[in-house]
Amino acid sequence: MEEEELEFVDELEAVLHLSPEVQQAIEQVFPSQDPLDRADFNAVEYINTLFPTEQSLANIDDVVNKIRLKIRRLDDNIRTVVRGQTNVGQDGRQALEEAQKAIRQLFGKIKDIKDKAEKSEQMVKEITRDIKQLDHAKRHLTTSITSLNHLHMLVGGVDSLEAMTRRRQYGEVANLLQGVVNVLEHFQKYMGIPQIRQLSERVKAAQTELGQQILADFEEAFPSQGSKRPGGPSNVLRDACLVANVLDPRIKQEIIKKFIKQHLSEYLVLFQENQDVAWLDKIDRRYAWIKRQLVDYEEKYGHMFPSEWFMTERIAVEFCHITRTELAKIMRTRAKEIEVKLLLFAIQRTTNFEGLLAKRFSGSTLGDSPGKKPELPPASTNPFLDDENGNEEPAEKEEDIDKPRKPKAQDNPFHGIISKCFEPHLYVYIESQDKNLGELIDRFVADFKAQGPPKSNTEDGGAVLPSCADLFVYYKKCMVQCSQLSTGEPMIALSTIFQKYLREYAWKILSGNLPKTTSSSGGLTISSLLKEKEGSEVAKFTHDELCLICSILSTAEYCLATTQQLEEKLKEKVDKVLMERINLTGEMDTFSTVISNSIQLLVQDLDAACDPALTAMSKMPWQSVEHVGDQSPYVTSIIMHIKQNVPIIRDNLASTRKYFTQFCIKFANSFIPKFINHLFRCKPISMVGAEQLLLDTHSLKTVLLDLPSIGSQVVRKAPASYTKIVVKGMTRAEMILKVVMAPHEPPVVFVDNYIKLLADGNPETFQKILDMKGLKRSEQSSMLDLFRQRLPTPPSGGDGMPSLSFSTPTPEQESSRIRKLEKLIKKRL
């Protein structure tokens, strides 16, 4: 029995082995926490869970009873389910049969509905068949009636058109012809019908006959040959013009062409090339003639032509074209007789006439077809055009270039329609301006020599040379004049002339009048320096010469700024394709060179004035100085020169403050190295002499720091860039003297002190320090060897020489004597 039960269990497990997907679905449908429901149920583990210890076996009977009770309940549930499923198959078959029966009934009903719908559709078609026939008949009848009406109108219109054409009833023809043409458009799809095609050919023939007839009538009324004109227009011609509007546009153009040609035939005779009135000096007569003709046309023929033909404007435009051609021809023939005044006179009268046309006409006929307006050039931004009214004052300054001007309200569509012919001859104007500017520069040179430099104004700064403003005012007038004549190559030629005389002004007026430096080598002896009185020494340049240099510098700065503005305005006026050819950079560089040379002259003058004092300093016996007193006479002399020159330069450069700052910086960069070089020449120096030199150096440093505002009632802080240069340079001079004052024993301390104070790894500088101390060659040799040993190793990538450092640390080895000297200097300050 046990073996059979085991086999039954194995078979049951094999049957009840479910796939993981099925097992997962069962768990989702019937979730349960009972271990018996788990797919991986293990009976041994379950029993161990029920009886974990031996003591728990005491209630084994209760557990067995509970399990048996659960088994009975499961059996009851299984039995109930099995019994419930006994009748399921029979019920399903019955439900399926009922569903099939319902489907058969539904199909029968749908078929009945379809049959009824087909019968209804057939019935509707039969009902509406007659109605559709009636609709088609109505539409065809309407079309036939309309076509017959149009045909009747066309036939009658063609007959009437032919009859009216023969009778020259142009007033009736104008309206009738347009109607016939419109009706004929409805028969375009019927042109295959012979009768319709015949009517179309009759209409075309009538149009051709009308065109030839109207041209013949105009030829008869306005003959090309003959000296007499009819007394006035006729109504027939006025109506003929209305007919021409409907005909081929070529008929209208032919009428306009013949009428204008006949109307201007007298002009060609009166102003032939061999006539006196044809030359430029009588160009006013041409424009007076056309004005009379236009007035005469308005009175006689103004109402004959339709207003949309713009006949008055067309006559004026044709006159302009003829005039331009005739003027170009006669100017080519008599080119040698063209003078500047004559050319400008003709251009002025012509541009005035073009402006008059712009006020009177819209320019709508200037295009290829009537009503098409020509493309206008972009609005001008030239600030000088407002000066054309003649209100410009002669003394106007060129700063007005910067002032914004309003552009012209409306561009002239007739601009250049005649005056374009003068452009090939504008070289006469350019050559004249070249000559005038050359004479103007020569007059500036002569006036400068005769009148001398301008007087300085300490309130407004250095005076700008008046010739500068005159030059740019003349430039402005030339720009305005030339821009009215042409914005093409003549403007480029004029800019080249401007460049030429800007350079000449820079070299002849500015650089040519800079004072020349004299190579005087006279110096001051020690005795004369000690005996001279303050203010007795004369600077190399006089007061007037210094003012002249500053005036030239201010003028060059003004020219530089104004030349830049001039370049911008020239680029605004010239054609865009030529804009890149306007370049005044070279002239601006020239004025920058004048500024640089002027500053260098001022620096050289003050520098040279200080040279004798520095020479005297290097020749003084500093070894025999016994006590420290006031500042030395050479310092007083240097300060005197600074106080003489700097206030003059500052006041005359008040309007160009940046260039005064450049002067101060350049002077500091020139004077301080020279002062240090002269310090090295002061040898040997005693301890007291070094103290005196240190006091003098500090005095000079104080004066140099105050240099920008020295002698001024308004004290301004010196620019940081200048202060940095002075502090850096003069601190080096002070460090040199402190090293000289330091005892050279022991040598190691002296060398370290030198390296710390000067941070200069150059042996030549150290050699000069030793010479100033008056050491013997043997001592210097050992010092130099020690110096080379004590030099710090330069960082990788350096040049092998320590960079200068101007920090002023106080060495521990500094003697009390040096500290006393510093206290003395502070006390005196």
ChimeraX attribute file (.defattr): number of C-alpha atoms within 10 A of each C-alpha:
attribute: neighborCount
match mode: 1-to-1
recipient: residues
	/A:1	6
	/A:2	7
	/A:3	8
	/A:4	9
	/A:5	10
	/A:6	11
	/A:7	12
	/A:8	12
	/A:9	12
	/A:10	12
	/A:11	11
	/A:12	11
	/A:13	11
	/A:14	10
	/A:15	9
	/A:16	9
	/A:17	10
	/A:18	12
	/A:19	9
	/A:20	10
	/A:21	9
	/A:22	10
	/A:23	13
	/A:24	14
	/A:25	11
	/A:26	12
	/A:27	15
	/A:28	10
	/A:29	8
	/A:30	9
	/A:31	11
	/A:32	12
	/A:33	8
	/A:34	7
	/A:35	12
	/A:36	12
	/A:37	12
	/A:38	12
	/A:39	14
	/A:40	8
	/A:41	11
	/A:42	11
	/A:43	11
	/A:44	9
	/A:45	11
	/A:46	13
	/A:47	10
	/A:48	10
	/A:49	10
	/A:50	13
	/A:51	16
	/A:52	12
	/A:53	10
	/A:54	7
	/A:55	8
	/A:56	10
	/A:57	12
	/A:58	10
	/A:59	10
	/A:60	11
	/A:61	10
	/A:62	10
	/A:63	13
	/A:64	11
	/A:65	11
	/A:66	11
	/A:67	12
	/A:68	12
	/A:69	12
	/A:70	12
	/A:71	12
	/A:72	12
	/A:73	12
	/A:74	12
	/A:75	12
	/A:76	12
	/A:77	11
	/A:78	12
	/A:79	11
	/A:80	11
	/A:81	11
	/A:82	11
	/A:83	10
	/A:84	10
	/A:85	10
	/A:86	10
	/A:87	10
	/A:88	10
	/A:89	9
	/A:90	10
	/A:91	10
	/A:92	11
	/A:93	11
	/A:94	10
	/A:95	11
	/A:96	11
	/A:97	11
	/A:98	11
	/A:99	12
	/A:100	11
	/A:101	11
	/A:102	11
	/A:103	12
	/A:104	10
	/A:105	11
	/A:106	12
	/A:107	11
	/A:108	10
	/A:109	11
	/A:110	11
	/A:111	11
	/A:112	11
	/A:113	12
	/A:114	11
	/A:115	10
	/A:116	11
	/A:117	12
	/A:118	11
	/A:119	11
	/A:120	12
	/A:121	11
	/A:122	10
	/A:123	11
	/A:124	11
	/A:125	12
	/A:126	11
	/A:127	11
	/A:128	11
	/A:129	10
	/A:130	10
	/A:131	12
	/A:132	12
	/A:133	10
	/A:134	12
	/A:135	11
	/A:136	11
	/A:137	12
	/A:138	12
	/A:139	11
	/A:140	12
	/A:141	12
	/A:142	12
	/A:143	12
	/A:144	12
	/A:145	12
	/A:146	12
	/A:147	15
	/A:148	12
	/A:149	13
	/A:150	18
	/A:151	18
	/A:152	12
	/A:153	16
	/A:154	23
	/A:155	17
	/A:156	12
	/A:157	21
	/A:158	21
	/A:159	16
	/A:160	16
	/A:161	25
	/A:162	19
	/A:163	14
	/A:164	17
	/A:165	19
	/A:166	14
	/A:167	9
	/A:168	19
	/A:169	15
	/A:170	26
	/A:171	18
	/A:172	15
	/A:173	25
	/A:174	20
	/A:175	13
	/A:176	18
	/A:177	22
	/A:178	15
	/A:179	14
	/A:180	21
	/A:181	17
	/A:182	12
	/A:183	18
	/A:184	19
	/A:185	10
	/A:186	12
	/A:187	18
	/A:188	12
	/A:189	9
	/A:190	11
	/A:191	14
	/A:192	10
	/A:193	10
	/A:194	10
	/A:195	11
	/A:196	19
	/A:197	15
	/A:198	12
	/A:199	18
	/A:200	21
	/A:201	12
	/A:202	17
	/A:203	23
	/A:204	14
	/A:205	13
	/A:206	20
	/A:207	21
	/A:208	15
	/A:209	15
	/A:210	25
	/A:211	21
	/A:212	12
	/A:213	16
	/A:214	25
	/A:215	20
	/A:216	14
	/A:217	16
	/A:218	17
	/A:219	16
	/A:220	11
	/A:221	17
	/A:222	18
	/A:223	17
	/A:224	15
	/A:225	9
	/A:226	8
	/A:227	8
	/A:228	8
	/A:229	11
	/A:230	10
	/A:231	8
	/A:232	11
	/A:233	16
	/A:234	14
	/A:235	12
	/A:236	15
	/A:237	20
	/A:238	17
	/A:239	21
	/A:240	26
	/A:241	25
	/A:242	19
	/A:243	26
	/A:244	22
	/A:245	16
	/A:246	17
	/A:247	19
	/A:248	13
	/A:249	10
	/A:250	12
	/A:251	21
	/A:252	20
	/A:253	13
	/A:254	12
	/A:255	19
	/A:256	18
	/A:257	15
	/A:258	17
	/A:259	20
	/A:260	18
	/A:261	17
	/A:262	18
	/A:263	18
	/A:264	18
	/A:265	14
	/A:266	11
	/A:267	18
	/A:268	15
	/A:269	10
	/A:270	15
	/A:271	18
	/A:272	14
	/A:273	17
	/A:274	10
	/A:275	10
	/A:276	12
	/A:277	16
	/A:278	20
	/A:279	19
	/A:280	21
	/A:281	15
	/A:282	13
	/A:283	19
	/A:284	15
	/A:285	14
	/A:286	18
	/A:287	18
	/A:288	11
	/A:289	12
	/A:290	17
	/A:291	14
	/A:292	11
	/A:293	18
	/A:294	19
	/A:295	13
	/A:296	12
	/A:297	17
	/A:298	14
	/A:299	11
	/A:300	13
	/A:301	17
	/A:302	17
	/A:303	14
	/A:304	20
	/A:305	19
	/A:306	14
	/A:307	10
	/A:308	8
	/A:309	17
	/A:310	18
	/A:311	22
	/A:312	20
	/A:313	19
	/A:314	20
	/A:315	21
	/A:316	19
	/A:317	20
	/A:318	16
	/A:319	22
	/A:320	22
	/A:321	12
	/A:322	16
	/A:323	23
	/A:324	18
	/A:325	13
	/A:326	18
	/A:327	20
	/A:328	20
	/A:329	14
	/A:330	16
	/A:331	19
	/A:332	13
	/A:333	11
	/A:334	10
	/A:335	13
	/A:336	9
	/A:337	9
	/A:338	16
	/A:339	14
	/A:340	18
	/A:341	13
	/A:342	14
	/A:343	17
	/A:344	18
	/A:345	16
	/A:346	20
	/A:347	22
	/A:348	16
	/A:349	16
	/A:350	24
	/A:351	19
	/A:352	13
	/A:353	21
	/A:354	22
	/A:355	16
	/A:356	13
	/A:357	19
	/A:358	17
	/A:359	12
	/A:360	11
	/A:361	17
	/A:362	16
	/A:363	22
	/A:364	17
	/A:365	19
	/A:366	20
	/A:367	12
	/A:368	10
	/A:369	9
	/A:370	14
	/A:371	15
	/A:372	12
	/A:373	15
	/A:374	14
	/A:375	9
	/A:376	11
	/A:377	9
	/A:378	7
	/A:379	11
	/A:380	15
	/A:381	15
	/A:382	22
	/A:383	20
	/A:384	22
	/A:385	18
	/A:386	15
	/A:387	13
	/A:388	12
	/A:389	7
	/A:390	7
	/A:391	8
	/A:392	12
	/A:393	9
	/A:394	9
	/A:395	10
	/A:396	12
	/A:397	15
	/A:398	22
	/A:399	14
	/A:400	13
	/A:401	19
	/A:402	12
	/A:403	10
	/A:404	11
	/A:405	14
	/A:406	13
	/A:407	15
	/A:408	13
	/A:409	8
	/A:410	10
	/A:411	15
	/A:412	18
	/A:413	21
	/A:414	24
	/A:415	19
	/A:416	19
	/A:417	17
	/A:418	23
	/A:419	25
	/A:420	15
	/A:421	19
	/A:422	21
	/A:423	18
	/A:424	13
	/A:425	18
	/A:426	21
	/A:427	16
	/A:428	18
	/A:429	20
	/A:430	21
	/A:431	15
	/A:432	15
	/A:433	19
	/A:434	18
	/A:435	12
	/A:436	13
	/A:437	20
	/A:438	17
	/A:439	12
	/A:440	18
	/A:441	19
	/A:442	16
	/A:443	13
	/A:444	21
	/A:445	18
	/A:446	13
	/A:447	13
	/A:448	17
	/A:449	11
	/A:450	9
	/A:451	8
	/A:452	12
	/A:453	19
	/A:454	17
	/A:455	14
	/A:456	19
	/A:457	13
	/A:458	16
	/A:459	10
	/A:460	12
	/A:461	22
	/A:462	29
	/A:463	23
	/A:464	22
	/A:465	23
	/A:466	14
	/A:467	19
	/A:468	22
	/A:469	20
	/A:470	18
	/A:471	21
	/A:472	22
	/A:473	21
	/A:474	16
	/A:475	19
	/A:476	20
	/A:477	15
	/A:478	18
	/A:479	23
	/A:480	18
	/A:481	16
	/A:482	19
	/A:483	19
	/A:484	18
	/A:485	22
	/A:486	19
	/A:487	19
	/A:488	18
	/A:489	16
	/A:490	21
	/A:491	25
	/A:492	20
	/A:493	16
	/A:494	22
	/A:495	22
	/A:496	18
	/A:497	18
	/A:498	24
	/A:499	20
	/A:500	15
	/A:501	19
	/A:502	25
	/A:503	18
	/A:504	18
	/A:505	25
	/A:506	24
	/A:507	16
	/A:508	17
	/A:509	21
	/A:510	25
	/A:511	22
	/A:512	13
	/A:513	19
	/A:514	22
	/A:515	15
	/A:516	10
	/A:517	11
	/A:518	8
	/A:519	7
	/A:520	8
	/A:521	8
	/A:522	8
	/A:523	15
	/A:524	16
	/A:525	16
	/A:526	19
	/A:527	10
	/A:528	11
	/A:529	17
	/A:530	14
	/A:531	10
	/A:532	13
	/A:533	12
	/A:534	12
	/A:535	13
	/A:536	9
	/A:537	12
	/A:538	10
	/A:539	17
	/A:540	17
	/A:541	20
	/A:542	12
	/A:543	13
	/A:544	15
	/A:545	17
	/A:546	24
	/A:547	25
	/A:548	27
	/A:549	27
	/A:550	32
	/A:551	27
	/A:552	27
	/A:553	31
	/A:554	25
	/A:555	25
	/A:556	28
	/A:557	20
	/A:558	19
	/A:559	26
	/A:560	21
	/A:561	14
	/A:562	20
	/A:563	21
	/A:564	15
	/A:565	16
	/A:566	23
	/A:567	15
	/A:568	17
	/A:569	19
	/A:570	21
	/A:571	22
	/A:572	16
	/A:573	22
	/A:574	21
	/A:575	16
	/A:576	12
	/A:577	8
	/A:578	14
	/A:579	16
	/A:580	10
	/A:581	13
	/A:582	18
	/A:583	18
	/A:584	19
	/A:585	13
	/A:586	12
	/A:587	22
	/A:588	23
	/A:589	13
	/A:590	19
	/A:591	27
	/A:592	18
	/A:593	15
	/A:594	23
	/A:595	24
	/A:596	16
	/A:597	16
	/A:598	27
	/A:599	23
	/A:600	15
	/A:601	20
	/A:602	23
	/A:603	22
	/A:604	18
	/A:605	19
	/A:606	21
	/A:607	20
	/A:608	18
	/A:609	23
	/A:610	22
	/A:611	21
	/A:612	21
	/A:613	22
	/A:614	24
	/A:615	20
	/A:616	20
	/A:617	24
	/A:618	19
	/A:619	15
	/A:620	18
	/A:621	15
	/A:622	21
	/A:623	18
	/A:624	13
	/A:625	17
	/A:626	12
	/A:627	10
	/A:628	16
	/A:629	11
	/A:630	11
	/A:631	17
	/A:632	16
	/A:633	20
	/A:634	23
	/A:635	20
	/A:636	19
	/A:637	24
	/A:638	21
	/A:639	18
	/A:640	17
	/A:641	21
	/A:642	20
	/A:643	17
	/A:644	18
	/A:645	19
	/A:646	23
	/A:647	18
	/A:648	20
	/A:649	23
	/A:650	26
	/A:651	22
	/A:652	28
	/A:653	24
	/A:654	19
	/A:655	16
	/A:656	18
	/A:657	14
	/A:658	11
	/A:659	21
	/A:660	21
	/A:661	18
	/A:662	16
	/A:663	23
	/A:664	24
	/A:665	21
	/A:666	18
	/A:667	20
	/A:668	23
	/A:669	16
	/A:670	14
	/A:671	23
	/A:672	21
	/A:673	15
	/A:674	14
	/A:675	21
	/A:676	18
	/A:677	15
	/A:678	17
	/A:679	22
	/A:680	20
	/A:681	18
	/A:682	23
	/A:683	21
	/A:684	20
	/A:685	24
	/A:686	20
	/A:687	23
	/A:688	19
	/A:689	24
	/A:690	27
	/A:691	26
	/A:692	23
	/A:693	24
	/A:694	23
	/A:695	25
	/A:696	22
	/A:697	22
	/A:698	20
	/A:699	19
	/A:700	20
	/A:701	20
	/A:702	15
	/A:703	17
	/A:704	24
	/A:705	21
	/A:706	16
	/A:707	21
	/A:708	24
	/A:709	17
	/A:710	19
	/A:711	16
	/A:712	14
	/A:713	7
	/A:714	8
	/A:715	11
	/A:716	11
	/A:717	11
	/A:718	16
	/A:719	13
	/A:720	8
	/A:721	10
	/A:722	20
	/A:723	19
	/A:724	13
	/A:725	17
	/A:726	21
	/A:727	16
	/A:728	15
	/A:729	19
	/A:730	24
	/A:731	20
	/A:732	22
	/A:733	25
	/A:734	24
	/A:735	19
	/A:736	24
	/A:737	26
	/A:738	20
	/A:739	24
	/A:740	24
	/A:741	23
	/A:742	20
	/A:743	15
	/A:744	18
	/A:745	9
	/A:746	8
	/A:747	15
	/A:748	14
	/A:749	16
	/A:750	20
	/A:751	23
	/A:752	17
	/A:753	21
	/A:754	23
	/A:755	21
	/A:756	19
	/A:757	23
	/A:758	25
	/A:759	19
	/A:760	18
	/A:761	21
	/A:762	15
	/A:763	13
	/A:764	11
	/A:765	14
	/A:766	22
	/A:767	17
	/A:768	18
	/A:769	23
	/A:770	24
	/A:771	20
	/A:772	24
	/A:773	24
	/A:774	17
	/A:775	16
	/A:776	10
	/A:777	11
	/A:778	8
	/A:779	13
	/A:780	17
	/A:781	14
	/A:782	11
	/A:783	21
	/A:784	17
	/A:785	11
	/A:786	15
	/A:787	22
	/A:788	13
	/A:789	11
	/A:790	14
	/A:791	17
	/A:792	14
	/A:793	10
	/A:794	13
	/A:795	10
	/A:796	7
	/A:797	6
	/A:798	9
	/A:799	9
	/A:800	13
	/A:801	15
	/A:802	18
	/A:803	14
	/A:804	14
	/A:805	15
	/A:806	19
	/A:807	14
	/A:808	13
	/A:809	8
	/A:810	11
	/A:811	13
	/A:812	8
	/A:813	12
	/A:814	16
	/A:815	12
	/A:816	8
	/A:817	13
	/A:818	15
	/A:819	11
	/A:820	12
	/A:821	17
	/A:822	14
	/A:823	11
	/A:824	13
	/A:825	15
	/A:826	11
	/A:827	8
	/A:828	9
	/A:829	9
